């Protein structure tokens, strides 16, 4: 098995040949993205870990039943996130208030939202660093305050899932996905506006 093997090939090797090395490769490729997605969706890191574990158990179950079928227009990651999303919605969403928060990862802190946040460049200035950390934490908090339909779209977008795949995962039309993303980003920009203006004022004064 080579490092260039595609996800579908790895899944079929696991399903057909009970090749756990193939499963371990799949797990290594996708575990971090899956966990970050669930953490943002649920707002609780312990629940995200549990949901992630249950998702991977579901992958094993599907393979044992020989039920995995590659789709010509879908990726393994899309299928995996669909499993995770459905499990999270069914088992956890009603148990956790939307105001719970989870700290954003370094990856999230480096990924800016288009609009007023876009174009901000990393700076060695510690005041800038402090402002970015405030923005990251506030963004984490505000993501959890979004309605579920908008929060899952933002969580998938941050995971670099394209709109067509988000539509497939959530079962919403593509135009609806884009509309939810638009309104969610507008809410996040509005919630962060005071910190953004404060950061601009500090930079101008320094």
C-alpha positions as CSV (number, residue, x, y, z in Angstrom):
1,X,0.0,0.0,0.0
2,X,1.5,3.3,-1.1
3,X,1.1,6.7,0.4
4,X,-0.6,7.8,-2.9
5,X,-3.5,5.4,-2.4
6,X,-6.8,7.3,-2.6
7,X,-9.3,7.3,0.2
8,X,-11.8,5.1,-1.6
9,X,-9.0,2.5,-2.4
10,X,-8.0,2.5,1.3
11,X,-11.7,2.0,2.4
12,X,-12.2,-0.8,-0.1
13,X,-9.0,-2.5,1.1
14,X,-10.3,-2.3,4.7
15,X,-13.7,-3.5,3.6
16,X,-12.7,-6.2,1.3
17,X,-9.4,-7.5,2.8
18,X,-9.9,-6.5,6.5
19,X,-6.7,-4.5,6.0
20,X,-6.4,-2.5,9.2
21,X,-3.3,-0.7,7.9
22,X,-5.6,0.9,5.3
23,X,-8.0,1.9,8.1
24,X,-5.2,3.4,10.1
25,X,-4.1,5.5,7.1
26,X,-7.7,6.8,6.6
27,X,-7.9,7.6,10.3
28,X,-4.6,9.5,10.2
29,X,-5.7,11.5,7.2
30,X,-9.1,12.6,8.5
31,X,-9.2,12.4,12.3
32,X,-8.1,16.0,12.9
33,X,-10.6,17.6,10.4
34,X,-13.4,15.4,11.8
35,X,-12.7,16.4,15.4
36,X,-12.4,20.1,14.7
37,X,-15.7,20.0,12.7
38,X,-17.5,18.3,15.6
39,X,-16.0,20.6,18.2
40,X,-17.3,23.7,16.3
41,X,-20.7,22.1,15.7
42,X,-21.2,20.9,19.3
43,X,-19.3,23.5,21.3
44,X,-18.1,20.9,23.7
45,X,-14.7,19.2,23.2
46,X,-15.7,16.1,25.3
47,X,-18.8,15.5,23.2
48,X,-16.8,16.1,20.1
49,X,-14.3,13.3,21.0
50,X,-17.2,11.0,21.8
51,X,-18.9,11.8,18.6
52,X,-15.7,11.3,16.6
53,X,-15.2,7.9,18.2
54,X,-18.7,6.9,17.4
55,X,-18.3,8.0,13.8
56,X,-15.2,5.9,13.3
57,X,-17.0,2.9,14.8
58,X,-19.7,3.5,12.3
59,X,-17.1,3.4,9.5
60,X,-15.9,0.0,10.8
61,X,-19.5,-1.2,11.0
62,X,-20.2,-0.1,7.4
63,X,-17.1,-1.9,6.2
64,X,-18.0,-5.1,8.0
65,X,-21.4,-5.0,6.3
66,X,-19.6,-4.4,2.9
67,X,-21.9,-1.4,2.5
68,X,-19.4,1.2,1.4
69,X,-19.8,2.2,-2.2
70,X,-17.7,4.9,-3.9
71,X,-19.7,7.7,-5.5
72,X,-18.3,9.3,-8.6
73,X,-19.2,12.8,-7.5
74,X,-18.5,12.5,-3.7
75,X,-15.4,12.2,-1.6
76,X,-14.7,9.9,1.3
77,X,-14.3,12.9,3.6
78,X,-17.8,14.2,2.5
79,X,-19.3,10.8,3.4
80,X,-17.4,10.7,6.7
81,X,-18.5,14.2,7.7
82,X,-22.1,13.3,6.8
83,X,-21.9,10.3,9.2
84,X,-20.5,12.6,11.9
85,X,-23.0,15.3,11.3
86,X,-26.0,13.0,11.4
87,X,-24.8,11.3,14.6
88,X,-24.1,14.6,16.3
89,X,-27.5,16.0,15.4
90,X,-29.3,12.9,16.5
91,X,-27.4,12.2,19.7
92,X,-25.9,15.4,21.1
93,X,-27.4,18.6,19.8
94,X,-30.3,18.8,22.2
95,X,-28.0,18.1,25.2
96,X,-25.8,21.1,24.8
97,X,-26.7,24.8,24.9
98,X,-25.5,26.9,22.0
99,X,-23.7,29.3,24.2
100,X,-21.1,26.7,25.2
101,X,-17.7,27.4,23.7
102,X,-14.6,25.6,22.5
103,X,-11.2,27.2,22.0
104,X,-10.3,27.6,18.3
105,X,-7.3,25.7,17.1
106,X,-4.2,27.4,15.7
107,X,-5.4,26.4,12.3
108,X,-8.6,28.3,12.9
109,X,-6.7,31.3,14.2
110,X,-4.7,31.5,11.0
111,X,-7.8,31.2,8.7
112,X,-9.5,34.6,8.4
113,X,-13.1,35.2,7.4
114,X,-13.7,37.1,4.2
115,X,-14.8,40.6,4.5
116,X,-13.5,43.0,7.3
117,X,-11.3,40.3,8.8
118,X,-9.7,39.5,5.5
119,X,-6.3,40.9,4.7
120,X,-5.1,41.0,8.3
121,X,-1.5,39.8,8.2
122,X,0.5,38.1,11.0
123,X,2.6,40.6,12.9
124,X,5.3,40.2,15.5
125,X,3.7,43.1,17.5
126,X,2.4,41.5,20.8
127,X,-0.5,43.9,20.8
128,X,-1.6,42.5,17.4
129,X,-1.1,39.0,18.7
130,X,-3.3,39.7,21.7
131,X,-6.0,41.2,19.5
132,X,-6.0,38.2,17.2
133,X,-6.3,35.9,20.2
134,X,-9.3,38.0,21.4
135,X,-10.8,37.8,18.0
136,X,-10.3,34.0,17.8
137,X,-11.9,33.4,21.2
138,X,-14.8,35.8,20.4
139,X,-15.3,34.1,17.1
140,X,-15.4,30.7,18.8
141,X,-18.1,32.0,21.2
142,X,-20.1,33.6,18.4
143,X,-20.0,30.5,16.3
144,X,-21.7,28.7,19.1
145,X,-24.4,31.3,19.2
146,X,-25.4,30.8,15.6
147,X,-28.5,28.8,14.8
148,X,-27.6,25.2,14.2
149,X,-28.3,25.4,10.4
150,X,-25.8,28.3,10.1
151,X,-23.3,26.8,12.6
152,X,-22.9,23.5,10.7
153,X,-22.4,25.4,7.4
154,X,-19.7,27.5,9.0
155,X,-18.1,24.5,10.6
156,X,-18.0,22.6,7.3
157,X,-16.7,25.7,5.5
158,X,-13.9,26.1,7.9
159,X,-13.1,22.4,7.3
160,X,-12.6,23.5,3.6
161,X,-15.7,21.6,2.4
162,X,-17.0,23.1,-0.8
163,X,-20.6,24.4,-1.1
164,X,-21.8,21.4,-3.2
165,X,-20.5,18.9,-0.6
166,X,-22.0,21.0,2.3
167,X,-25.3,20.8,0.5
168,X,-25.0,17.1,0.2
169,X,-24.0,16.7,3.9
170,X,-26.8,18.9,5.3
171,X,-29.5,18.0,2.8
172,X,-30.1,21.7,2.0
173,X,-30.0,23.2,-1.6
174,X,-26.8,24.8,-2.6
175,X,-28.4,28.3,-2.7
176,X,-29.6,27.7,0.8
177,X,-26.1,26.8,2.0
178,X,-24.7,29.9,0.4
179,X,-27.4,32.0,2.1
180,X,-26.8,30.5,5.5
181,X,-23.0,31.1,5.1
182,X,-23.7,34.7,4.1
183,X,-25.9,35.5,7.1
184,X,-23.6,33.6,9.5
185,X,-20.6,35.6,8.3
186,X,-22.5,38.8,8.6
187,X,-23.4,38.0,12.2
188,X,-19.8,37.1,13.0
189,X,-18.4,40.3,11.4
190,X,-20.9,42.3,13.4
191,X,-20.1,40.5,16.7
192,X,-16.3,41.1,16.1
193,X,-16.6,44.7,14.9
194,X,-15.6,46.2,18.2
195,X,-12.5,44.1,18.5
196,X,-11.5,44.8,14.9
197,X,-11.9,48.6,15.4
198,X,-9.9,48.3,18.7
199,X,-7.1,46.5,16.9
200,X,-7.1,49.1,14.1
201,X,-6.9,51.9,16.7
202,X,-4.0,50.3,18.5
203,X,-2.1,49.9,15.3
204,X,-2.7,53.5,14.3
205,X,-1.6,54.7,17.7
206,X,1.6,52.7,17.9
